Each structure stands twice: as C-alpha cells, then as structure tokens.
Amino acid sequence: MSTPQTQNAWLATAKGEPSEVLQLDESVPVPKLNCGEVLVKVQATALNPIGYKIMTLFPNFLIKRPYIPEHDLAGIIVDANGTEFQNGDEVFGFIPPQPSLKAHSGTLAQYTRISASHVVRRPINITPTQAAGIPVAALTAYQALFNVAHLKPEQHVFINGGSTSVGAFAIQFAKAIGCNVTVSASGRNEAFVRSLGADGFFDYTTGPLHARLASNPPSSKYHVFFETVGLLDLSLYTHSESYLTPGGTFVSVGAVESKAYEVSYIGKLLWTVFLHPRWLGGTKRTYKMIMVDNKRKDLEIVAQHVRDGKIKPLVDSVFAFENVLKAYERIMTSRATGKVVVRVDPEAE
Ligand SMILES: NC(=O)c1ccc[n+]([C@@H]2O[C@H](COP(=O)([O-])OP(=O)(O)OC[C@H]3O[C@@H](n4cnc5c(N)ncnc54)[C@H](OP(=O)(O)O)[C@@H]3O)[C@@H](O)[C@H]2O)c1
C-alpha cells in the first residue's frame, strides 16, 4: 500500500475553543521521518483534557499554530524506517506534548510520525478504538501509583475521581496487586467504579470530602491518596494527616486551567505543598505531582496487563473523524465515563 503525499488532518488554527479554531484540512503534507521515527496510519485517537487545554490556554509563544492536536493513537506502521518494527505492525502509544508541539504532528490526522520508542504492539484482545484510549490515561495512573507513590501490594489507597479515565485505570492497577481501594465519584458512577473493583465509595456531590474523611477517618489510614481530577482546591491535601499514613504520599495530576497559571495560585501551591515548614503548621504529609512520562518499559507493562485481562479498556463514546467537534463537546463536559475516542480510519474496529 503506497503512502499518499497529502492527507486529511484537523488543524488548530488559533488560540481558542475547538469549535472556533479547529479546521479540517484535506491537503496537509504527510510528515517526513527523522531517524528513529516511524510513520503510523492512524486508526483511532482518543482525546485527553490536555488537548483542549493546550488549544484554549497556551499562548502562541508556547505553541506554534497551526498544529495538529492530540496525542493518543492506535494504528498501523506504514514506514518502519529501519527501526525494530515491520510495516504492517499494529501498535498503540502516545506522542508526548513536548515533541508534538514543536513538530506540529499530533494524532488527529490520517498519518502521524512518532518515535519508535513511543509505541508498542497493540494487544490482540482489544480493538484499535479500545486501544487508542489507553496510553496517556493508563500510563498516568500506573506511574502515579507505582513510580511516584510506590504503592505496595495489599496497601490501602484512596482515588479521588474514580470515574475519571485516569482514576478508573488506577482502580484496576491497584486491585491487580491486591490493594484495598476507596474512591470518590458522583452517585451515578458508583456502579461503574465498583464494577472495576472499588471496595469503598464516597459520593463527592453530597458534601466536602476532606471534612467527611477527616471527621470519620478510616480504621486503616490510606498509604496513598491519588487526586485524579485536577482540583485547584488543596483541601484534600491540607487535611490529609487525618486519613493518610505518616509515611504516605499524596499524589496529584495537578490542575491545568487558566487560574492554575496565575502567580497568586502558583505561590499558594508552592507554599502549601513544598515551602511551609512542618514545624510551623505545614501539612505533615508528602505531596507529589505526576507528569506522565512516555517510558517504553511502562507502556509494555500496561500492554501486558491488558493481555492478561487485568486492565479493561474504558470507552465512553466513539466519534467519526468528521465529527471531531462533537467529540470535543463530549470531553469538555467533564462528565465522560471512560475515553472519548475518534475513529480516524472508518474501517477501524
Ligand atoms: N499530570 C499528567 O501527566 C496528567 C495526565 C493525564 C491527565 N491529567 C489530568 O487528569 C485529570 C483527569 O483526566 P481524565 O482524562 O481522566 O478526565 P476525564 O476522563 O475527562 O474525567 C471525566 C470524569 O471526571 C469526573 N469528575 C469531574 N469532576 C469531578 C470531581 N470534582 N470529583 C470527582 N470526579 C469528578 C466525572 O464524573 P462525574 O460526572 O460523576 O462527576 C467524569 O466521569 C485532568 O485534569 C487531566 O488534565 C494529568
């Protein structure tokens, strides 16, 4: 199968909401490869909050526009370019925000280039549209729990936001090593998080969670508290001495919204979590932030968990390539349960 010179791709043409700035361009050059990169025919991509946050918040000095947005992909290698892969290999992975910003080559396109070290073979027990939603969210969950917070088998973990994509993968990883998992989600998602293995449940809509946890602490305090929503409010951390073990870790995905870039907020965050001395009343618990890292070794581990049936793909909805604006509408409600997927190749399962 020969690769065309040009392709269809969505371009973010200016800073703003997807509905205002995204345009489908039918003559975007298929990218040329650098050493170590492969060309992938994209079967499906999945949206992540960082995609629309970059589009709406990042000024032009941080990202050169127009660019092709998004990061996750499942696809077929059409130019292995002398790497370990063969043409025809079915893979999944993600383009980290940094290189894709510089090179303007995201995954909302029929073809994309990606470092060979950023993809692995797709497990055959899941389809491309299921696989596309795994890399960013599942790696974030895996790395937060195990690389950052060092969660151990049979420990107790609290996941704030068990129905976020990151949280729902985190429940599954923690259950896979026999942990006791308590989560917060809204009542309508209780059945969903319990189906993934959650043992304990709090409905976050019925009152401030930090106050409920502090006034009625668990008999066995949590070893890890994973905040997966991206809350600006730091109350869950500042009250955590009541429900997190002294050696435990509070790990957060970090807030990415316009207020999070204000100097006053950054100052408050730095003071609260890093600078306020414990002997002067600072919170006596460790705070860490996860920044997902495209480590091939971790992606292989995630893929093996999928092959073993320990991690299930989570798909909220699948949109056709032409309906990308509807897909953004869905993810931007912050109400999706699982991944919002875009089927780039109409024939992809
Ligand atoms: N640092 C990193 O490397 C990294 C990587 C990936 C993602 N992230 C961040 O992680 C966050 C989650 O991303 P995602 O893709 O997993 O999100 P998502 O799947 O789009 O999250 C949607 C879910 O969030 C739930 N939710 C909304 N507000 C909530 C609240 N206050 N408490 C509990 N649940 C709430 C909703 O449930 P209800 O409808 O029931 O409320 C819905 O099920 C985002 O802020 C994203 O930017 C960071």
PDBQT file of the ligand as one rigid body, heavy atoms in Angstrom, charges set to zero:
ROOT
HETATM    1  N1  LIG A 401      -0.311  15.168  35.034  1.00  0.00    +0.000 N 
HETATM    2  C1  LIG A 401      -0.467  14.357  33.994  1.00  0.00    +0.000 C 
HETATM    3  O1  LIG A 401       0.502  13.831  33.448  1.00  0.00    +0.000 OA
HETATM    4  C2  LIG A 401      -1.870  14.077  33.508  1.00  0.00    +0.000 A 
HETATM    5  C3  LIG A 401      -2.087  13.065  32.566  1.00  0.00    +0.000 A 
HETATM    6  C4  LIG A 401      -3.407  12.783  32.188  1.00  0.00    +0.000 A 
HETATM    7  C5  LIG A 401      -4.465  13.532  32.716  1.00  0.00    +0.000 A 
HETATM    8  N2  LIG A 401      -4.185  14.538  33.580  1.00  0.00    +0.000 N 
HETATM    9  C6  LIG A 401      -5.280  15.331  34.176  1.00  0.00    +0.000 C 
HETATM   10  O2  LIG A 401      -6.082  14.422  34.920  1.00  0.00    +0.000 OA
HETATM   11  C7  LIG A 401      -7.427  14.912  35.005  1.00  0.00    +0.000 C 
HETATM   12  C8  LIG A 401      -8.363  13.782  34.610  1.00  0.00    +0.000 C 
HETATM   13  O3  LIG A 401      -8.175  13.451  33.243  1.00  0.00    +0.000 OA
HETATM   14  P1  LIG A 401      -9.089  12.313  32.595  1.00  0.00    +0.000 P 
HETATM   15  O4  LIG A 401      -8.742  12.217  31.164  1.00  0.00    +0.000 OA
HETATM   16  O5  LIG A 401      -9.005  11.107  33.423  1.00  0.00    +0.000 OA
HETATM   17  O6  LIG A 401     -10.522  13.019  32.770  1.00  0.00    +0.000 OA
HETATM   18  P2  LIG A 401     -11.947  12.567  32.255  1.00  0.00    +0.000 P 
HETATM   19  O7  LIG A 401     -11.938  11.115  31.923  1.00  0.00    +0.000 OA
HETATM   20  O8  LIG A 401     -12.385  13.516  31.183  1.00  0.00    +0.000 OA
HETATM   21  O9  LIG A 401     -12.842  12.848  33.560  1.00  0.00    +0.000 OA
HETATM   22  C9  LIG A 401     -14.247  12.845  33.475  1.00  0.00    +0.000 C 
HETATM   23  C10 LIG A 401     -14.781  12.302  34.790  1.00  0.00    +0.000 C 
HETATM   24  O10 LIG A 401     -14.424  13.199  35.846  1.00  0.00    +0.000 OA
HETATM   25  C11 LIG A 401     -15.390  13.051  36.883  1.00  0.00    +0.000 C 
HETATM   26  N3  LIG A 401     -15.345  14.239  37.732  1.00  0.00    +0.000 N 
HETATM   27  C12 LIG A 401     -15.499  15.531  37.329  1.00  0.00    +0.000 A 
HETATM   28  N4  LIG A 401     -15.370  16.356  38.399  1.00  0.00    +0.000 NA
HETATM   29  C13 LIG A 401     -15.146  15.569  39.481  1.00  0.00    +0.000 A 
HETATM   30  C14 LIG A 401     -14.923  15.835  40.872  1.00  0.00    +0.000 A 
HETATM   31  N5  LIG A 401     -14.901  17.089  41.352  1.00  0.00    +0.000 N 
HETATM   32  N6  LIG A 401     -14.694  14.778  41.697  1.00  0.00    +0.000 NA
HETATM   33  C15 LIG A 401     -14.704  13.515  41.218  1.00  0.00    +0.000 A 
HETATM   34  N7  LIG A 401     -14.915  13.199  39.913  1.00  0.00    +0.000 NA
HETATM   35  C16 LIG A 401     -15.130  14.221  39.056  1.00  0.00    +0.000 A 
HETATM   36  C17 LIG A 401     -16.692  12.904  36.115  1.00  0.00    +0.000 C 
HETATM   37  O11 LIG A 401     -17.572  12.130  36.882  1.00  0.00    +0.000 OA
HETATM   38  P3  LIG A 401     -18.999  12.727  37.348  1.00  0.00    +0.000 P 
HETATM   39  O12 LIG A 401     -19.748  13.034  36.070  1.00  0.00    +0.000 OA
HETATM   40  O13 LIG A 401     -19.591  11.619  38.107  1.00  0.00    +0.000 OA
HETATM   41  O14 LIG A 401     -18.656  13.942  38.130  1.00  0.00    +0.000 OA
HETATM   42  C18 LIG A 401     -16.282  12.140  34.838  1.00  0.00    +0.000 C 
HETATM   43  O15 LIG A 401     -16.566  10.758  34.950  1.00  0.00    +0.000 OA
HETATM   44  C19 LIG A 401      -7.479  16.125  34.059  1.00  0.00    +0.000 C 
HETATM   45  O16 LIG A 401      -7.358  17.296  34.837  1.00  0.00    +0.000 OA
HETATM   46  C20 LIG A 401      -6.246  15.965  33.178  1.00  0.00    +0.000 C 
HETATM   47  O17 LIG A 401      -5.768  17.181  32.667  1.00  0.00    +0.000 OA
HETATM   48  C21 LIG A 401      -2.930  14.840  34.006  1.00  0.00    +0.000 A 
ENDROOT
TORSDOF 0
